[in-house]
Amino acid sequence: MRLKILRQKIFDKIANMKSSSILLALSALGLSLSLNAKGQETPTRWHITGDGAIVWDVTPGQAHTDDIEMTGKKVSVIVTYGVDTNAALKLSEFVIFPTFQTVPQDTRSHIAENFGADADPRVVLNRGDPAMDVVQSFRQKGIMEIKGRMESKKQAVAWTRTIFPSPDKPAVIELISLTNVSPTAVTVEVEDTSKIVRTSPARGLDGSYVMSSRVLDPGERSLGPGGGTTFAMVFSARNASNPDVAIDPEAEFQARANLVESYLDKLQLETPDKVLNTMFAFAKIRTTESIILTKGGLMHAPGGGRYYAAIWANDQGEYGPPFFPFLGDATGNGAASNAFRLFATYMNPDYKPIPSSIVAEGATYWNGAGDRGDMAMLAYGASRYSLASGDKALAKREWPLIQWCLEYCRRKVDNNGVVESDADELENRFPSGRANLCTSCLYYDALNSAVCLGRDLGAPQSQLDDYSNEATAVRAAIENYFGHDVDGFHTYRYFDKSVPSVNKRALARFAHYENEPDKLRAWICIPLTVGIFDRKDGTIDALFSANLWTPDGLATEEGDKVFWDRSTLYALRGVFAAGDTEKALKYLQYYSTRRLLGEHVPYAVEAYPEGNQSHLAAESALYCRIYTEGLFGIRPTGFRTFDCTPHLPKEWPTTALNHIRAFGGDFNLVVSRAGDNLNVQIFEGGQLRKSYKTPDGGTVAVDLGG
């Protein structure tokens, strides 16, 4: 934790240096420099390989530590890794077992354990400690791979440590492979080391649990020149009355590798920019792997060491589901459907709010911030998901929840025509007043989607007219109530300070706020993501001004160092959608380079300082949506139809999204330049199915059924 905070301070300082000073500082840290088209500078420690992995080649004398999360259906692991100044390995695994529940059941009622030096077996070379043992490189592509070398008395062994979660068991596997690179035989040994933790029977929902690390088949082995061997470590959990989980290490490795490749094969992004292509591929891995199989069904887990076997209306309602149909992964779509099923169980005739979060495998719920605009989130996510799925039967199941949530929001519309809520998705970390911009924009978008969805479901025209009229009224109210000049920018205020919050906790915490001037907020970007461009120029200028933009993207509020990647990801999507393609691309390239190849890699993060930049899964879905909804401008309008408003950067002759599995199909969308216009082509099964020509920034209506 201290190392990460120090690292952040160093990079904040570097961000304010002149270029010449930056180069000297980076050299001392073992970093290179990447410039985007705007001239923004971001340090890069990693590089992309030919097979789409990223690699950090270790330079002795330069210490660095980072972490990455990987998840399976029954386990998640946060691997903290790095080197000291002698290039010696620093490694620990924080392993979370989401389905081993404790009591009382709540958001974090699962067991977890940190396996560090106390669990790491000693590797012996020629029956003694090696005289030298150094790390040479780290590699990531859904599996962590660390390479190094140890030597003793002129004999050397190359080693590889490969770490990954089991796809379907409560276990993490670490393979320790040793290869003799000496001209004579050597003996190697991985000692029989274990760590065992037994929990109290009184604390476990199902009695006592055992968490352990163990070496499979430890001991001494002889290796001839060029010979190799592999040992395996297993970090696992079980009920105390059950035997250890049976593990076939090679089979588990192959299963994980196949799973990662299955994600990479789906929905492939093709652009001239290798960094963007690679980060998109990595984002697919993170958002789709993080799905836990619970007693309550498949649950898309935020992660971060804290949030598992549970769902939230923002992460698992608003952020992830609109993306999953595009990927076409059955587990991702299943988790989205299950989330809406679980939320729907809380519908009631009195229109009391659905809880913000359903936790502990569905056994209970959390609603600590009151109504955060959750019903607008659910209506927004469920309607977009249903349309993009192309599945009428699925949409019929979601339709009652969507209608209920829209009616709830309608009843919360105040005299100004905007939607009241107790808080927003930041849960009173920052003030949001009695009505905030985000909730009303989500409601507006959900109404528009509901019109399209209801039409394909055969809903009464009178109901669709009501939704359409309500959307028109809400859009006008957003402009009249939130439209505001802030710090000289023709943009939006996030809420009206003169109107007290309905949340007593928020009132007490932010009582002083009404005496301060209006402040820009990151979430002024959200109108751009729902097709409201009335104030796009002022809003874009404000987002990328020194008031809000930081080395890590958007500050939540001007003048504050807190950032949440989700708002930056929304903003980048919105700026593309608004048609400022070149500016959006510059900042997307900068952000992607920093997150994929910089100091904390390779995924979008949650927040800082809270969570210390955890690799939460739904943020990676938001990254992918920059492309599906921003760059390619896909807006679902029916089970087999969508509007496409592509935004092709000037320096790109073409770009493509291949194997889009939304709208009941499997097709490629190719956008290319044709003079002053753009060609939009749809390919299915290798055959050209549809072809359109549109001005740059124009919209074409695509019908896959015709």
Phi and psi in degrees as a GROMACS rama.xvg file:
@    title "Ramachandran Plot"
@    xaxis  label "Phi"
@    yaxis  label "Psi"
@TYPE xy
-62.7652  -38.383  ARG-2
-62.6531  -40.1404  LEU-3
-66.6389  -41.8605  LYS-4
-64.3781  -41.3926  ILE-5
-63.0218  -43.0452  LEU-6
-58.7902  -43.2558  ARG-7
-62.9257  -41.9369  GLN-8
-62.8887  -40.5668  LYS-9
-61.8314  -44.7614  ILE-10
-72.7022  -32.0208  PHE-11
-62.0167  -39.6153  ASP-12
-68.2031  -43.3241  LYS-13
-59.8201  -37.3096  ILE-14
-61.9572  -22.5496  ALA-15
-99.8532  2.52551  ASN-16
-82.5047  164.052  MET-17
-75.1986  160.276  LYS-18
-59.2194  -41.8498  SER-19
-63.0927  -39.2127  SER-20
-69.8596  -35.1284  SER-21
-61.6662  -44.7638  ILE-22
-59.6335  -40.1855  LEU-23
-66.2788  -42.9956  LEU-24
-64.5062  -41.2663  ALA-25
-66.4875  -38.462  LEU-26
-59.2357  -38.8601  SER-27
-67.6174  -25.8291  ALA-28
-94.4891  -1.77684  LEU-29
77.1029  33.0938  GLY-30
-117.831  157.064  LEU-31
-106.254  -179.017  SER-32
-125.344  134.117  LEU-33
-118.639  133.192  SER-34
-111.558  137.181  LEU-35
-94.5888  -179.998  ASN-36
-64.6546  -21.0558  ALA-37
-84.0901  -11.2446  LYS-38
91.9785  3.81523  GLY-39
-69.1297  145.076  GLN-40
-112.579  134.181  GLU-41
-137.441  130.13  THR-42
-68.9492  143.083  PRO-43
-125.198  127.847  THR-44
-104.131  -26.3171  ARG-45
-106.049  162.187  TRP-46
-136.524  158.828  HIS-47
-92.1034  134.808  ILE-48
-94.4431  172.855  THR-49
-64.3101  -25.7575  GLY-50
-95.6491  11.682  ASP-51
88.1555  6.84386  GLY-52
-84.6463  170.117  ALA-53
-118.266  144.604  ILE-54
-134.248  138.699  VAL-55
-112.041  112.841  TRP-56
-86.5613  117.487  ASP-57
-75.1249  134.901  VAL-58
-108.528  118.647  THR-59
-55.6418  143.261  PRO-60
95.5514  -6.4728  GLY-61
-123.029  103.73  GLN-62
-79.4583  145.507  ALA-63
-162.803  144.48  HIS-64
-136.78  142.124  THR-65
-146.263  -179.307  ASP-66
-145.655  158.588  ASP-67
-145.756  145.464  ILE-68
-107.035  140.241  GLU-69
-134.65  145.502  MET-70
-138.548  145.333  THR-71
-123.575  -175.796  GLY-72
-70.7294  -15.7492  LYS-73
-129.688  5.27259  LYS-74
-158.827  153.969  VAL-75
-139.492  148.071  SER-76
-136.286  132.957  VAL-77
-105.636  109.539  ILE-78
-93.2876  118.681  VAL-79
-98.2649  125.054  THR-80
-141.916  161.657  TYR-81
158.178  -164.992  GLY-82
-138.432  155.572  VAL-83
-91.4391  -172.319  ASP-84
-67.7599  -15.6186  THR-85
-93.902  8.74632  ASN-86
65.5411  20.8776  ALA-87
-78.8335  143.803  ALA-88
-70.1096  136.474  LEU-89
-118.668  120.414  LYS-90
-150.015  132.854  LEU-91
-151.16  154.184  SER-92
-124.422  119.197  GLU-93
-95.6947  111.45  PHE-94
-109.322  128.378  VAL-95
-111.824  134.267  ILE-96
-117.999  88.6629  PHE-97
-63.9994  -29.7576  PRO-98
-93.0127  3.80511  THR-99
-97.6231  91.2028  PHE-100
-87.6839  145.457  GLN-101
-109.161  172.976  THR-102
-120.725  148.555  VAL-103
-69.4379  150.072  PRO-104
-76.6969  129.345  GLN-105
-154.126  -162.345  ASP-106
-59.5865  -36.6464  THR-107
-114.549  30.9525  ARG-108
-87.4664  64.8862  SER-109
-138.034  162.61  HIS-110
-92.4141  153.579  ILE-111
-159.326  156.686  ALA-112
-152.105  145.291  GLU-113
-96.0794  124.688  ASN-114
-110.127  104.93  PHE-115
-115.679  -136.433  GLY-116
-60.3706  -27.786  ALA-117
-68.3165  -19.0795  ASP-118
-109.281  -8.91741  ALA-119
-79.9669  119.945  ASP-120
-73.2764  147.57  PRO-121
-76.0931  135.17  ARG-122
-101.892  120.124  VAL-123
-106.169  134.069  VAL-124
-115.697  121.3  LEU-125
51.0433  44.1257  ASN-126
61.9025  29.5814  ARG-127
-156.255  169.512  GLY-128
-69.6185  137.315  ASP-129
-64.2762  146.476  PRO-130
-71.5984  -26.3405  ALA-131
-144.346  135.488  MET-132
-147.473  108.687  ASP-133
-130.046  154.531  VAL-134
-89.7744  138.523  VAL-135
-105.854  -35.9195  GLN-136
-161.655  158.944  SER-137
-121.604  142.735  PHE-138
-135.947  139.538  ARG-139
-135.114  133.509  GLN-140
-165.746  63.1208  LYS-141
80.6484  -11.5474  GLY-142
-138.152  134.498  ILE-143
-86.5827  128.726  MET-144
-130.828  126.04  GLU-145
-119.926  128.892  ILE-146
-115.096  143.53  LYS-147
-157.066  -172.044  GLY-148
-148.276  137.681  ARG-149
-125.163  148.225  MET-150
-137.011  151.036  GLU-151
-159.007  120.706  SER-152
52.1519  51.7443  LYS-153
67.0172  10.6512  LYS-154
-110.556  143.763  GLN-155
-134.365  146.701  ALA-156
-130.201  126.828  VAL-157
-86.3384  139.692  ALA-158
-131.178  153.142  TRP-159
-135.689  132.632  THR-160
-114.571  122.779  ARG-161
-118.524  122.583  THR-162
-123.008  133.859  ILE-163
-163.694  155.218  PHE-164
-84.9907  149.471  PRO-165
-64.9592  138.174  SER-166
-63.7356  -29.1641  PRO-167
-137.899  6.79519  ASP-168
-121.215  156.056  LYS-169
-77.9492  67.2024  PRO-170
-154.215  145.427  ALA-171
-115.941  136.986  VAL-172
-114.371  138.801  ILE-173
-126.033  117.448  GLU-174
-92.8098  129.226  LEU-175
-112.567  102.712  ILE-176
-101.959  133.461  SER-177
-125.372  131.913  LEU-178
-129.004  127.227  THR-179
-76.2941  114.572  ASN-180
-107.175  22.4848  VAL-181
-101.277  161.13  SER-182
-77.6215  -8.79007  PRO-183
-126.345  166.077  THR-184
-67.9385  150.035  ALA-185
-132.947  160.921  VAL-186
-111.489  139.292  THR-187
-127.655  151.721  VAL-188
-145.034  135.036  GLU-189
-110.144  116.504  VAL-190
-68.8658  154.467  GLU-191
-78.4801  84.3231  ASP-192
-111.959  138.216  THR-193
-144.774  157.713  SER-194
-133.797  131.571  LYS-195
-129.48  129.71  ILE-196
-124.213  124.174  VAL-197
-111.865  125.117  ARG-198
-87.1563  158.83  THR-199
-66.1043  136.201  SER-200
-58.4842  -29.7054  PRO-201
-70.3624  -23.1463  ALA-202
-89.3358  -24.6005  ARG-203
-87.4383  139.011  GLY-204
-60.5833  -33.1234  LEU-205
-117.258  35.5283  ASP-206
88.9648  -153.013  GLY-207
-78.2925  141.684  SER-208
-116.665  154.314  TYR-209
-121.339  122.679  VAL-210
-108.846  134.651  MET-211
-149.713  158.216  SER-212
-121.351  142.691  SER-213
-153.396  153.837  ARG-214
-97.9748  127.686  VAL-215
-84.2501  129.409  LEU-216
52.3441  58.5446  ASP-217
-74.4932  177.532  PRO-218
125.091  -168.547  GLY-219
-97.3997  140.852  GLU-220
-139.229  146.671  ARG-221
-100.091  134.463  SER-222
-122.475  122.961  LEU-223
-75.8716  172.141  GLY-224
-53.575  125.092  PRO-225
81.3311  -4.99158  GLY-226
-77.1976  155.244  GLY-227
-141.126  162.067  GLY-228
-152.336  159.687  THR-229
-132.345  129.958  THR-230
-103.896  162.624  PHE-231
-134.236  137.694  ALA-232
-109.062  146.59  MET-233
-129.808  130.031  VAL-234
-110.079  116.177  PHE-235
-145.1  171.343  SER-236
-136.064  153.603  ALA-237
-157.742  162.318  ARG-238
-69.1252  143.552  ASN-239
-58.2445  -27.4768  ALA-240
-83.5647  -5.14278  SER-241
-104.317  156.573  ASN-242
-74.2341  168.758  PRO-243
-58.9908  150.258  ASP-244
-63.389  128.572  VAL-245
-75.3694  128.447  ALA-246
-129.563  128.943  ILE-247
-104.669  100.581  ASP-248
-56.7892  -44.7734  PRO-249
-66.2578  -39.3899  GLU-250
-65.1378  -39.1714  ALA-251
-65.2008  -40.6603  GLU-252
-61.653  -45.9159  PHE-253
-64.546  -37.5386  GLN-254
-64.9742  -42.5541  ALA-255
-65.8042  -43.7376  ARG-256
-62.0976  -41.4304  ALA-257
-65.2125  -38.5775  ASN-258
-63.7316  -45.4734  LEU-259
-60.3222  -44.8643  VAL-260
-63.5964  -33.4  GLU-261
-64.5729  -36.0904  SER-262
-67.7573  -41.5695  TYR-263
-69.8438  -28.9796  LEU-264
-71.1375  -24.2421  ASP-265
-89.5245  147.917  LYS-266
43.364  73.7978  LEU-267
-93.5193  128.946  GLN-268
-91.2473  131.093  LEU-269
-122.294  110.696  GLU-270
-133.159  168.692  THR-271
-72.4286  -3.17851  PRO-272
-105.431  111.048  ASP-273
-64.388  -34.4245  LYS-274
-65.2553  -45.3906  VAL-275
-63.6387  -44.8405  LEU-276
-59.0036  -42.6343  ASN-277
-72.0619  -42.0321  THR-278
-67.5716  -35.0312  MET-279
-60.3524  -43.8829  PHE-280
-62.6525  -43.6636  ALA-281
-65.7509  -38.0095  PHE-282
-63.2865  -35.1098  ALA-283
-61.3361  -40.0139  LYS-284
-62.0358  -52.513  ILE-285
-65.0961  -43.9257  ARG-286
-72.2405  -26.5277  THR-287
-95.5514  -28.5342  THR-288
-69.4552  -27.5469  GLU-289
-85.6417  62.0476  SER-290
-128.629  120.899  ILE-291
-98.962  134.922  ILE-292
-89.662  108.716  LEU-293
-115.476  176.222  THR-294
-60.9916  -28.397  LYS-295
-92.1308  12.1225  GLY-296
100.853  -171.62  GLY-297
-69.2184  130.549  LEU-298
-129.766  120.894  MET-299
-70.309  114.803  HIS-300
-94.2356  127.74  ALA-301
-57.4341  -46.4104  PRO-302
94.5378  -142.865  GLY-303
74.5336  15.6185  GLY-304
81.3919  -1.07755  GLY-305
-129.827  -34.1143  ARG-306
-117.666  100.241  TYR-307
-142.969  161.909  TYR-308
48.7705  39.0938  ALA-309
-158.523  160.685  ALA-310
-135.543  153.149  ILE-311
-126.305  149.362  TRP-312
-65.1141  -29.2754  ALA-313
-81.8422  -60.226  ASN-314
-59.7156  -51.6783  ASP-315
-99.3781  -0.763676  GLN-316
-109.832  -50.7506  GLY-317
-91.0152  -42.8438  GLU-318
-82.9316  -52.1403  TYR-319
-81.8103  -48.7985  GLY-320
-56.6361  -37.9776  PRO-321
-61.9714  -19.2135  PRO-322
-89.9862  -36.2452  PHE-323
-57.2032  -38.2155  PHE-324
-60.9278  -31.7784  PRO-325
-64.9189  -38.452  PHE-326
-73.6838  -38.6784  LEU-327
76.0039  21.151  GLY-328
-82.1314  127.439  ASP-329
-62.6363  -36.6215  ALA-330
-68.6734  -41.4547  THR-331
-62.9608  -46.1048  GLY-332
-64.5761  -36.5579  ASN-333
-65.5528  -39.2352  GLY-334
-66.5374  -38.9926  ALA-335
-63.4414  -47.6672  ALA-336
-61.1372  -40.8895  SER-337
-66.3085  -36.6173  ASN-338
-60.6167  -46.8824  ALA-339
-67.1756  -34.5174  PHE-340
-60.9756  -44.5054  ARG-341
-66.5995  -43.6721  LEU-342
-63.3762  -36.4219  PHE-343
-64.7907  -23.3132  ALA-344
-66.2526  -14.5576  THR-345
-97.9109  5.14154  TYR-346
-63.5627  147.231  MET-347
-151.448  154.756  ASN-348
-70.2641  -17.8839  PRO-349
-89.7308  -1.72602  ASP-350
56.2607  43.8415  TYR-351
-78.4461  145.293  LYS-352
-63.4794  142.755  PRO-353
-68.1413  139.847  ILE-354
-59.0711  151.774  PRO-355
-65.3727  -31.8653  SER-356
-146.689  139.438  SER-357
-110.946  123.359  ILE-358
-124.67  177.041  VAL-359
54.4413  52.3934  ALA-360
61.4814  22.4633  GLU-361
94.7344  2.91765  GLY-362
-74.9068  -27.4597  ALA-363
-153.3  -170.506  THR-364
-142.398  165.517  TYR-365
-123.909  135.865  TRP-366
-145.815  40.1623  ASN-367
-67.1161  -18.6974  GLY-368
-107.597  9.72369  ALA-369
71.5162  -153.844  GLY-370
-77.0495  112.085  ASP-371
-92.622  13.061  ARG-372
90.4652  21.0576  GLY-373
-61.5582  -36.0509  ASP-374
-68.619  -34.9451  MET-375
-66.2101  -39.5239  ALA-376
-60.1189  -46.4019  MET-377
-67.7845  -43.1705  LEU-378
-63.0616  -41.033  ALA-379
-62.0639  -52.8027  TYR-380
-69.2868  -42.7188  GLY-381
-67.4231  -37.2063  ALA-382
-71.8333  -42.2503  SER-383
-65.2279  -41.8167  ARG-384
-62.3486  -45.1161  TYR-385
-62.9555  -44.1228  SER-386
-63.2495  -49.4063  LEU-387
-67.2455  -25.3208  ALA-388
-63.6444  -29.1865  SER-389
68.5401  15.136  GLY-390
-114.055  105.956  ASP-391
-65.1465  -39.2059  LYS-392
-63.469  -41.6967  ALA-393
-62.8867  -45.4219  LEU-394
-60.7139  -36.4647  ALA-395
-62.0447  -35.3099  LYS-396
-68.5306  -35.2873  ARG-397
-82.3613  -22.889  GLU-398
-57.6332  -42.3722  TRP-399
-60.7083  -39.4238  PRO-400
-64.6365  -43.3968  LEU-401
-61.6311  -46.8185  ILE-402
-62.2405  -42.2234  GLN-403
-62.4995  -44.7525  TRP-404
-66.3429  -38.161  CYS-405
-65.5177  -39.4569  LEU-406
-66.5079  -39.3033  GLU-407
-58.0752  -47.8402  TYR-408
-63.0031  -41.3809  CYS-409
-57.8447  -39.6394  ARG-410
-70.6301  -15.8296  ARG-411
-96.8011  0.826154  LYS-412
-69.9619  128.814  VAL-413
-93.7618  -170.864  ASP-414
-66.2549  -18.3142  ASN-415
-88.9035  -3.11552  ASN-416
85.5021  7.78642  GLY-417
-110.193  164.947  VAL-418
-93.1669  124.092  VAL-419
-79.3979  147.233  GLU-420
-154.19  157.753  SER-421
-68.4821  -32.1031  ASP-422
-157.649  -165.024  ALA-423
-128.516  -168.301  ASP-424
-67.7253  -10.956  GLU-425
-85.83  0.182004  LEU-426
53.939  46.3406  GLU-427
71.6761  14.8445  ASN-428
-66.2919  -33.92  ARG-429
-130.36  151.586  PHE-430
-66.9076  147.665  PRO-431
-137.099  5.35769  SER-432
66.8873  -162.603  GLY-433
-83.4235  -27.3797  ARG-434
-144.127  131.692  ALA-435
-118.708  158.545  ASN-436
-61.0009  -39.292  LEU-437
-61.9766  -49.2418  CYS-438
-61.7306  -44.0358  THR-439
-67.0476  -36.4912  SER-440
-67.0648  -40.9176  CYS-441
-64.0654  -40.1159  LEU-442
-62.1175  -43.8727  TYR-443
-58.8517  -47.3632  TYR-444
-65.5465  -40.4648  ASP-445
-63.3208  -38.1106  ALA-446
-61.3764  -43.5662  LEU-447
-64.0841  -42.5866  ASN-448
-65.0235  -37.5617  SER-449
-64.6371  -33.1441  ALA-450
-62.1272  -46.0008  VAL-451
-65.491  -44.3325  CYS-452
-67.3496  -46.0639  LEU-453
-61.098  -35.6192  GLY-454
-62.2348  -44.3578  ARG-455
-73.2117  -20.9744  ASP-456
-90.6029  -5.36001  LEU-457
79.7689  28.822  GLY-458
-67.9403  155.769  ALA-459
-57.7297  139.676  PRO-460
-61.2196  -32.8219  GLN-461
-62.4519  -37.4905  SER-462
-66.6586  -42.4826  GLN-463
-66.4102  -37.2033  LEU-464
-64.2117  -40.039  ASP-465
-61.232  -44.6538  ASP-466
-62.6143  -42.3589  TYR-467
-64.6646  -44.1274  SER-468
-65.4571  -38.4898  ASN-469
-64.576  -40.7787  GLU-470
-61.0978  -42.916  ALA-471
-60.7009  -42.8253  THR-472
-67.576  -40.5615  ALA-473
-67.236  -39.5593  VAL-474
-60.8006  -43.3671  ARG-475
-63.2333  -39.5008  ALA-476
-67.5263  -35.6805  ALA-477
-59.2562  -44.3297  ILE-478
-67.1314  -45.0244  GLU-479
-70.479  -36.3019  ASN-480
-92.3173  -43.5369  TYR-481
-96.6926  -23.8176  PHE-482
-59.317  126.797  GLY-483
-163.341  150.672  HIS-484
-92.707  119.889  ASP-485
-123.941  124.488  VAL-486
54.0835  31.883  ASP-487
84.6291  1.52445  GLY-488
-100.333  132.578  PHE-489
-81.3093  86.7374  HIS-490
-142.113  -133.472  THR-491
-132.912  147.972  TYR-492
-89.3055  146.051  ARG-493
-75.2583  -31.4184  TYR-494
-158.822  168.311  PHE-495
-94.1337  112.471  ASP-496
-63.4327  -25.6551  LYS-497
-75.9343  -12.1177  SER-498
-103.591  113.411  VAL-499
-62.3254  150.725  PRO-500
-66.0121  153.97  SER-501
-84.8016  -6.24958  VAL-502
-95.8385  118.018  ASN-503
-61.5807  -37.7753  LYS-504
-63.373  -41.7471  ARG-505
-66.8967  -38.3145  ALA-506
-59.1568  -45.1143  LEU-507
-67.5474  -37.8688  ALA-508
-75.6561  -33.6856  ARG-509
-120.107  32.8458  PHE-510
-60.0848  -29.2966  ALA-511
-79.374  -13.3506  HIS-512
-64.6698  -32.404  TYR-513
-67.6717  -16.0809  GLU-514
-90.6004  -2.52875  ASN-515
-96.362  157.079  GLU-516
-68.4757  161.235  PRO-517
-57.5549  141.852  ASP-518
-121.397  141.788  LYS-519
-66.5232  143.337  LEU-520
-125.865  149.975  ARG-521
-59.7562  -34.1186  ALA-522
-75.7508  6.79149  TRP-523
-65.8787  -9.54583  ILE-524
-73.964  -19.2342  CYS-525
-67.3336  -30.8453  ILE-526
-57.7325  -33.275  PRO-527
-64.1113  -30.2471  LEU-528
-81.0291  -11.2423  THR-529
-115.96  19.1678  VAL-530
82.0672  19.5209  GLY-531
-103.194  107.436  ILE-532
-115.05  15.5292  PHE-533
-56.7361  -36.3203  ASP-534
-119.977  34.5592  ARG-535
-64.9174  -40.542  LYS-536
-64.8736  -48.2397  ASP-537
-65.8537  -36.496  GLY-538
-67.0594  -45.0273  THR-539
-63.5186  -42.4537  ILE-540
-61.0641  -40.1916  ASP-541
-67.441  -42.6339  ALA-542
-59.8568  -41.037  LEU-543
-99.3839  14.2734  PHE-544
-81.9169  167.108  SER-545
-64.7544  -16.4389  ALA-546
-66.874  -33.649  ASN-547
-120.432  -36.6337  LEU-548
-76.6558  133.364  TRP-549
-126.114  174.238  THR-550
-58.5909  -20.7182  PRO-551
-109.342  24.62  ASP-552
99.4022  -150.641  GLY-553
-80.1945  131.611  LEU-554
-69.81  144.452  ALA-555
-59.4168  -39.5167  THR-556
-142.151  141.712  GLU-557
-59.0902  139.231  GLU-558
88.7029  -1.89871  GLY-559
-116.454  149.299  ASP-560
-90.0842  -7.14671  LYS-561
-68.7007  132.769  VAL-562
-134.946  147.705  PHE-563
-126.059  121.057  TRP-564
-58.3772  -28.8968  ASP-565
-57.5429  -37.1462  ARG-566
-72.0768  -36.0205  SER-567
-63.6286  -40.726  THR-568
-67.3922  -40.4906  LEU-569
-61.451  -43.4675  TYR-570
-63.4608  -44.692  ALA-571
-62.515  -40.8036  LEU-572
-61.7519  -44.4917  ARG-573
-66.7973  -37.3094  GLY-574
-68.8682  -38.6342  VAL-575
-60.5728  -47.7994  PHE-576
-60.4528  -32.8643  ALA-577
-77.6634  -7.63642  ALA-578
94.5418  4.21703  GLY-579
-89.8276  68.5216  ASP-580
-64.0096  -45.4564  THR-581
-65.8015  -40.6041  GLU-582
-68.0729  -42.8521  LYS-583
-59.5006  -42.1678  ALA-584
-64.1428  -42.6062  LEU-585
-58.9837  -46.7846  LYS-586
-73.9522  -31.9776  TYR-587
-64.8276  -42.1  LEU-588
-63.3132  -42.9494  GLN-589
-61.5989  -50.806  TYR-590
-60.8601  -45.3517  TYR-591
-65.2091  -40.0451  SER-592
-62.7309  -42.5182  THR-593
-65.4885  -43.2592  ARG-594
-77.8428  -32.5735  ARG-595
-87.6186  -36.7934  LEU-596
-124.152  3.90094  LEU-597
-88.9445  -131.114  GLY-598
-96.0401  -23.6543  GLU-599
-132.256  103.877  HIS-600
-127.267  165.692  VAL-601
-119.08  25.3631  PRO-602
-125.144  163.414  TYR-603
-59.498  152.582  ALA-604
-117.97  172.199  VAL-605
-80.5447  -72.638  GLU-606
-158.3  169.353  ALA-607
-149.846  137.129  TYR-608
-80.7214  -20.5986  PRO-609
-60.7925  134.368  GLU-610
75.2865  -11.3299  GLY-611
49.5034  46.908  ASN-612
63.189  49.4131  GLN-613
-65.6305  149.123  SER-614
-85.6082  66.3095  HIS-615
-67.2897  142.237  LEU-616
-71.2865  -40.6475  ALA-617
-68.8389  -24.0167  ALA-618
-62.101  -33.5043  GLU-619
-68.5515  -32.1013  SER-620
-64.069  -40.6928  ALA-621
-63.696  -34.6967  LEU-622
-62.0283  -46.2391  TYR-623
-62.1338  -33.6352  CYS-624
-71.0378  -16.3728  ARG-625
-56.4831  -35.945  ILE-626
-86.9495  -49.9729  TYR-627
-62.2572  -43.4471  THR-628
-101.59  -23.1165  GLU-629
-95.7202  -71.1339  GLY-630
-60.7894  -46.3051  LEU-631
-92.0757  -13.7621  PHE-632
60.4939  41.635  GLY-633
-85.753  123.239  ILE-634
-125.557  112.501  ARG-635
-60.0935  134.72  PRO-636
-125.369  -5.79798  THR-637
-175.006  179.44  GLY-638
-66.6974  -28.3221  PHE-639
-126.55  14.9331  ARG-640
-132.026  151.303  THR-641
-157.509  152.75  PHE-642
-87.1024  140.161  ASP-643
-125.791  117.888  CYS-644
-120.855  82.6458  THR-645
-75.7566  152.285  PRO-646
-131.843  94.9953  HIS-647
-93.506  117.771  LEU-648
-55.9902  148.359  PRO-649
-59.6442  -34.7017  LYS-650
-83.9025  -4.56506  GLU-651
-99.1836  122.627  TRP-652
-73.7393  -28.3204  PRO-653
-160.021  160.856  THR-654
-154.173  157.002  THR-655
-149.694  149.464  ALA-656
-115.79  115.143  LEU-657
-103.624  147.841  ASN-658
59.765  50.0032  HIS-659
-74.9238  121.072  ILE-660
-104.241  12.6375  ARG-661
-76.1806  167.599  ALA-662
60.0254  30.6756  PHE-663
70.6468  20.3042  GLY-664
-128.963  -171.558  GLY-665
-146.806  94.2823  ASP-666
-137.454  161.547  PHE-667
-105.432  137.899  ASN-668
-113.533  116.077  LEU-669
-117.841  128.015  VAL-670
-117.852  128.534  VAL-671
-139.933  160.351  SER-672
-85.7651  138.839  ARG-673
-136.409  81.0976  ALA-674
67.0377  -125.539  GLY-675
-84.8768  -4.86595  ASP-676
-109.364  176.121  ASN-677
-120.859  140.692  LEU-678
-94.0773  131.276  ASN-679
-117.931  116.371  VAL-680
-124.151  140.956  GLN-681
-113.911  124.428  ILE-682
-115.97  134.641  PHE-683
-131.507  129.526  GLU-684
59.2691  30.9657  GLY-685
80.3198  -1.17026  GLY-686
-108.928  140.325  GLN-687
-70.6417  118.933  LEU-688
-100.379  -39.7929  ARG-689
-140.726  146.151  LYS-690
-143.301  132.36  SER-691
-133.866  154.297  TYR-692
-125.422  134.668  LYS-693
-147.198  149.95  THR-694
-60.9282  152.449  PRO-695
-56.0336  122.665  ASP-696
90.4701  -2.27561  GLY-697
-80.9262  166.366  GLY-698
-114.726  134.517  THR-699
-115.708  143.394  VAL-700
-95.9272  112.015  ALA-701
-97.6771  129.872  VAL-702
-122.048  107.238  ASP-703
-77.3927  -12.0007  LEU-704
-90.549  -18.0894  GLY-705
